[in-house]
């Protein structure tokens, strides 16, 4: 007979994912007990491990001092988002001392090191770290006595961001739960406003060509969104793009240059990141000024194999932080896209104003820098 103690040690928290993500999520796991509420919520999670470092952004939405709860985290922010890491350390110096448990991939995340931190809650979200198929890690962590919470800011973020935040709020309890509910409601209201406005409009959807990392040396042409990921954001913002029908179930698909050159979009967008500062491609994101982002966007477009600057006016050419949509602040990416795709219906500057509002009203670790240009 399985004891109550064994069941408690195998509790997995599922509040942060929609029904569409639960299918197959626990396949291959040993007798998981699935619960919508966690025992840690009775006293609040105290010792937390993040399976993806960018989840810290979600904790900063609901906790005054999110770093004080961390006993370990994945190394993706340290390795791949140096400017973001530096900004966070400047605001919370103790973050520099939090043990790094992996590199920037799921298979590099150390199960032994995770157990060694003696966590009471391990938060997994896929992305740069382990997610739905991390059976060995989940077994070891739950056998140790910790709980596992799955959140989703990557696979279907438009659907799962608000539920994921609410699940995090329940795990920490108290004021954190109130703050999570406040931001989740704010998020859902903004999305609903965009959707209701578009639903009343009968105009044909403008065509959008989004190219990842235009002008970046060594990056192959031409990666465009499929129907999920950024593609879902384009559709939700009122645009249409080739990847919707070409690869409806994928985040990215590579379009051959010859085929890409036949595209005649109304709107062109490229992505980049702080890692391209001083290099080729679009420098944009945390720590990047608007002037640097705008200058690098012009250069990236000129160096792109698609030569889009020859066919579109500058006001129809835009840049987006590549990781933007895959963070809890992805509502700002949606707002940016809506303003660019349908400036007759939405304010193209709304995302900048909202970023300031979120920094002031919600984020314990404000996110500074140019995220869209």
C-alpha positions, -999 to +999 in steps of 0.1 A: +000+000+000+012+035-009+015+057+022+002+092+025+038+103+030+048+088-003+019+105-021+028+138-005+064+134-018+051+128-053+028+158-056+030+176-089+013+210-093-006+214-125-024+247-120-002+266-145-010+247-177-041+245-199-059+213-208-042+214-242-008+210-226-017+183-201-021+156-228+010+134-226+026+157-200+031+129-175+035+100-199+063+078-186+063+091-151+059+067-122+025+070-106+023+108-103-003+123-080-016+154-097-029+182-075-042+217-082-029+231-049+004+225-032+011+218+004+038+245+002+011+270-002+001+266+035+033+282+045+045+296+011+073+282-010+106+291+007+134+273-011+129+275-049+148+261-079+141+275-114+145+252-143+146+282-166+162+314-154+138+337-172+110+325-149+126+349-124+107+376-143+074+359-133+085+357-096+094+394-098+057+401-107+044+385-075+072+388-049+089+419-034+122+400-031+121+370-055+159+364-053+157+356-016+137+325-024+162+311-049+185+282-039+194+274-075+186+282-111+193+272-147+222+291-163+204+305-194+202+341-182+238+341-171+250+326-204+225+339-230+211+371-216+241+388-200+226+423-200+195+411-183+216+392-157+237+423-150+206+445-147+191+420-122+223+417-102+225+455-100+191+455-084+195+423-063+233+416-058+226+383-040+215+368-074+252+365-083+256+340-055+227+317-065+241+283-076+238+277-114+226+242-120+230+239-157+239+257-189+212+267-213+197+234-224+174+208-207+200+180-208+226+202-191+204+208-160+218+188-131+194+165-112+219+159-084+227+195-080+190+203-078+184+178-051+215+190-033+199+225-029+172+209-007+143+228-024+107+227-014+095+238-049+111+233-083+095+253-111+099+239-146+089+257-178+107+242-207+124+268-228+161+267-219+156+240-193+137+208-185+100+206-190+072+182-196+094+152-204+119+155-175+109+122-159+141+114-141+144+149-126+108+149-115+111+115-099+142+124-080+129+158-069+095+145-057+112+115-040+133+139-021+101+156-008+099+187-030+070+197-052+072+205-090+052+232-106+049+234-144+044+269-159+043+278-196+056+310-211+070+292-242+047+267-258+014+285-258+021+317-238-010+336-249-032+308-234-010+299-205+007+330-191-022+341-169-029+305-155+008+300-149+010+332-129-020+322-108-004+288-101+027+306-089+006+328-067-010+298-051+024+282-045+036+312-026+003+323-010-006+355+008+002+387-010+019+369-038-014+353-047-031+386-047-004+401-069-005+372-093-042+376-097-039+413-103-014+408-131-032+379-146-064+399-147-045+429-162-030+405-188-064+390-198-080+423-200-054+437-224-056+405-246-094+407-246-094+443-256-073+436-286-093+406-296-127+423-293-115+453-313-103+431-341-135+410-340-155+441-349-133+449-379-140+436-414-108+448-431-086+421-447-057+411-424-024+428-434+004+404-445+034+402-422+069+389-428+088+383-397+124+372-402+145+360-373+179+377-368+181+396-402+216+406-411+232+385-384+265+370-397+265+333-397+227+330-393+211+312-422+182+327-441+153+326-438+137+316-405+100+327-401+074+319-375+052+289-379+016+289-366+027+288-329+051+309-309+055+343-325+032+332-353+003+330-328+011+365-317+010+378-352-024+362-358-037+375-324-025+410-334-045+410-366-019+399-392-014+370-414+019+353-424+031+325-445+040+303-416+004+300-405-004+275-432+031+263-439+038+250-404+008+255-382+021+234-353+057+247-353+073+278-337+098+283-366+102+271-402+130+278-426+119+294-458+143+291-488+156+325-500+140+322-534+106+316-517+111+344-492+119+369-520+085+362-535+068+375-503+053+409-506+044+418-471+026+449-458+047+448-426+082+435-420+096+426-386+129+412-376+142+399-342+174+402-323+188+406-289+214+424-267+239+397-277+242+415-311+253+448-296+283+459-316+279+431-341+257+425-372+220+421-368+194+438-345+207+449-311+175+451-289+162+441-255+172+446-219+199+472-215+197+485-251+188+521-258+162+532-284+189+549-305+211+518-306+181+496-315+169+519-342+204+523-357+210+485-357+176+479-372+184+500-402+217+482-406+202+448-402+176+455-429+202+467-453+223+435-447+194+411-449+193+389-480+156+398-484+164+435-493+131+444-477+142+481-474+139+484-511+102+476-511+088+489-479+088+524-463+106+528-430+074+531-410+064+496-420+097+480-408+101+470-371+123+452-346+115+429-317+135+413-289+137+377-300+128+363-266+101+389-259+071+367-266+085+339-244+084+358-212+056+366-187+057+401-202+047+388-236+016+410-235+039+439-245+050+420-276+013+415-285+007+452-280+037+461-301+026+439-330-010+451-328+002+487-331+024+480-360+000+458-379-031+479-373-020+514-364-055+526-374-069+506-344-041+505-319-015+529-306+020+518-318+035+535-287+012+516-263+038+489-254+063+515-243+038+531-220+027+497-207+063+487-200+066+518-178+034+510-161+043+473-154+078+484-141+061+508-117+031+488-106+041+452-108+078+443-112+101+440-082+129+439-108+120+465-134+128+456-170+147+485-186+157+487-222+141+488-257+121+457-263+104+469-296+114+496-321 
